[in-house]
Amino acid sequence: MVVRDGELPYLRRCVELAAEALESGDEPFGSVLVAGDGTVLAEDHNRVASGDRTRHPEFEPARWSAARMTPAERAAATVYTSGEHCPMCAAAHAWVGLGRIVYVASSEQLASWLTEPGVPAPPVRTLPVAEIAPGVAVAGPVPRLAEEVKELHLRFHRGRG
């Protein structure tokens, strides 16, 4: 699937949220949940520094939408995110029946970037959304924004070393 120019403001907001996460001492990820009519419903950034490693901003839209949206509204919604969903978040997205995922940087890109500063592999295998939730429409990456996301991740991991 193709990322449309009209979707870039949502993706830019995801990058801003990722930068906010970094400024608060967290890993730089940000996500925005958008209704089928283009209304921003919810947004968040990573909150795993709290110690709860499930506080991904890609997981929060699944929780939020399950409590507040009908199945039809969820199916028409899109989750925009700075990074492709991890397996946990992709599964949550599919289980609640959310629509498209549009991401700036792929999980493959992120994994390759993190080899530069020698970051250990995560405890869960990195897989593309399509392998976890094959029925979910996915678009990305977005090269014109991916470099910004890469720099945020490198800043986070260099600051930890």
C-alpha positions, 0 to 999 in steps of 0.5 A, spaced: 500 500 500 502 507 498 502 512 503 498 518 501 501 525 501 494 527 506 497 522 511 504 525 512 501 530 517 499 524 521 506 521 520 509 527 522 505 528 529 508 521 530 515 523 529 514 529 534 511 524 539 517 520 538 521 526 540 517 527 546 518 520 548 525 521 547 525 528 551 522 524 557 527 519 557 523 513 553 524 510 547 522 514 541 516 511 538 509 515 537 502 513 534 496 517 532 489 513 532 485 517 526 478 515 525 475 514 518 473 521 517 480 524 518 479 526 526 484 524 530 481 520 536 488 519 540 495 519 540 501 517 545 508 516 545 512 510 548 512 509 556 516 503 557 521 507 562 516 506 567 518 498 567 511 496 564 514 494 557 507 493 554 506 500 554 507 501 547 504 507 543 501 502 538 498 498 543 494 503 546 490 505 540 487 497 541 485 498 548 482 505 547 478 503 541 476 497 544 473 501 549 470 506 545 469 504 538 464 500 534 467 494 530 465 498 524 469 504 526 475 500 528 475 497 521 475 504 518 480 507 523 488 508 521 493 507 526 499 512 524 506 510 527 513 512 527 515 505 527 512 498 525 508 495 530 512 489 534 508 482 534 505 484 541 502 490 538 500 487 531 496 482 534 492 487 539 491 491 533 488 485 529 484 482 535 480 488 536 479 489 528 483 496 527 484 498 520 490 500 516 497 501 519 501 506 516 508 507 519 514 511 518 520 506 519 519 498 518 522 493 524 527 491 519 530 498 518 530 499 526 533 492 527 539 494 522 539 501 525 540 498 532 546 494 530 550 500 529 551 502 536 551 495 538 544 494 542 542 487 544 536 484 540 530 484 543 527 479 547 521 478 542 523 476 535 522 482 530 517 480 525 513 485 519 506 486 521 504 482 515 507 475 518 503 476 525 496 479 522 496 478 515 489 481 514 491 488 516 493 493 511 500 496 512 503 502 508 510 504 509 516 506 510 516 513 509 523 515 507 523 522 507 521 521 515 525 515 516 532 519 517 529 523 523 526 517 526 533 513 525 536 519 529 532 519 535 533 512 536 541 513 535 540 519 540 536 514 545 541 508 545 548 513 545 545 516 551 544 510 554 551 507 553 
